[in-house]
């Protein structure tokens, strides 16, 4: 089923999310613009990096919350950033758009996996920005954090104390 509007994406996602046969899959589930399911395997290494980013965000922000694997409706289907951070005000705005939200949190983070292609990551950065993300962070295999707005920036403007490197990640 091809999706054409964000409302279509949300409706299709409700069908996917209620499919009991998908509940126990050891994969992150996303969709593409044609409504096809995309399955991404999880690894322990990936989970460790997700947890490290979440801890870093909690440590360096006074308000707001971080969440892992938060579904977002985009013009290209449902995408699930590895970690997101949002202020309480943004969470309220996002809730008003439905589930999955058609508005992105302020920060969306992708932790690179061996299966990610450079084009896929560029596309996801653009999609998150197109639905309102102020920053997109990319965590490389060696734990380096790259920060993006319209282009790469040297430091996060939302979390300026954030280091550029995750410590103690394997």
C-alpha positions, 0 to 999 in steps of 0.5 A, spaced: 500 500 500 503 506 497 502 512 502 501 519 500 499 523 506 502 523 513 495 521 515 495 515 510 502 514 514 499 514 521 493 510 519 497 504 515 502 505 522 496 503 526 495 497 522 502 495 522 502 496 530 496 492 531 499 486 527 500 481 533 505 477 529 510 483 529 510 484 536 516 479 538 520 480 532 527 482 534 527 488 529 526 495 529 520 496 524 519 502 519 516 503 513 518 506 506 514 511 502 511 505 498 508 502 505 513 496 505 515 494 512 523 495 513 526 491 519 532 493 522 536 488 526 538 490 533 545 489 536 548 489 543 553 494 541 547 498 538 543 498 544 550 500 548 550 506 544 543 508 545 543 508 552 550 512 552 546 517 548 540 517 553 545 518 559 548 524 556 542 527 554 539 526 561 546 529 564 546 535 560 539 538 559 535 541 565 528 539 562 526 535 557 526 527 556 530 522 552 526 516 549 529 510 545 526 508 538 520 513 537 516 512 531 515 518 527 510 519 521 514 522 515 513 523 508 517 517 506 513 513 511 514 511 519 521 512 521 524 510 528 530 514 530 534 510 535 534 516 540 530 522 541 530 528 546 524 533 547 522 539 551 515 538 555 512 543 550 514 539 544 511 533 547 505 536 548 505 539 541 507 532 538 501 529 542 496 533 538 499 531 531 497 523 533 501 517 533 506 516 530 507 524 531 507 528 524 512 533 528 519 531 530 522 532 537 527 537 537 533 532 537 533 526 533 539 521 534 541 515 529 546 510 531 550 508 525 549 500 524 553 496 519 547 496 515 546 503 514 548 506 507 550 514 507 544 515 502 540 512 507 542 517 513 542 523 509 535 521 507 533 520 514 537 527 516 533 531 511 526 527 513 527 529 521 528 536 519 522 536 514 518 535 520 521 539 525 527 536 528 532 542 530 538 538 530 540 531 528 545 527 531 549 521 528 553 517 532 559 513 528 561 506 530 567 509 534 562 513 538 564 520 535 557 524 535 556 529 529 551 534 529 547 537 524 542 542 522 541 544 515 549 542 515 554 539 519 555 544 525 561 543 530 557 543 536 550 542 538 546 548 539 541 545 543 546 542 548 552 546 547 556 542 553 555 535 549 561 532 548 563 530 541 565 523 543 561 517 547 566 515 553 567 508 555 563 505 549 565 498 546 
